[in-house]
Amino acid sequence: MSYQEIRARYELAIRDAVAPVPVMFDNVQEEIPVPGGADQYYVVLTVSFAQSMAPALACGPVAAIEGNVQATVYGTRSLGMRTIELIAEQIVCALADIHNYPEPDDVITHVQGVNGPIPALAGNSPFAATVVSAPFTARSTRVHP
């Protein structure tokens, strides 16, 4: 199991859950998809890894990896929170059912509860946002000698 396989599971599951809303992945898109247009929504997704249980990745199969997934849903400010919260709800449902997502097929992952949606409306930003996050544990289904 690798970090990339775990990242793929969360990225694909959330992308599928919110389609056709664009999802920005870690270190992929240079700019957000909103060129100042009204009524545009998008998600910024970050997957981080807090702890890898031995044996270490470079030394052999990993028993388990803990991490956190965070999705921030953005929309044009002053249009209300309805659409932003509907998108966040789809993310919450995808995270709650992440253990059933089929790809990649050799990774099992579970969240330990979902936090949010938590609105973030401070400042003069032209965008409203809400954050959904969840700590997770992932392990491989591969049989190792």
Secondary structure as GFF3:
##gff-version 3
##sequence-region A 1 145
A	DSSP	alpha_helix	3	18	.	.	.	ID=ss1
A	DSSP	beta_strand	23	24	.	.	.	ID=ss2
A	DSSP	beta_strand	41	52	.	.	.	ID=ss3
A	DSSP	three_ten_helix	57	59	.	.	.	ID=ss4
A	DSSP	beta_strand	65	76	.	.	.	ID=ss5
A	DSSP	alpha_helix	82	96	.	.	.	ID=ss6
A	DSSP	three_ten_helix	98	100	.	.	.	ID=ss7
A	DSSP	beta_strand	107	111	.	.	.	ID=ss8
A	DSSP	beta_strand	115	120	.	.	.	ID=ss9
A	DSSP	beta_strand	127	140	.	.	.	ID=ss10
###
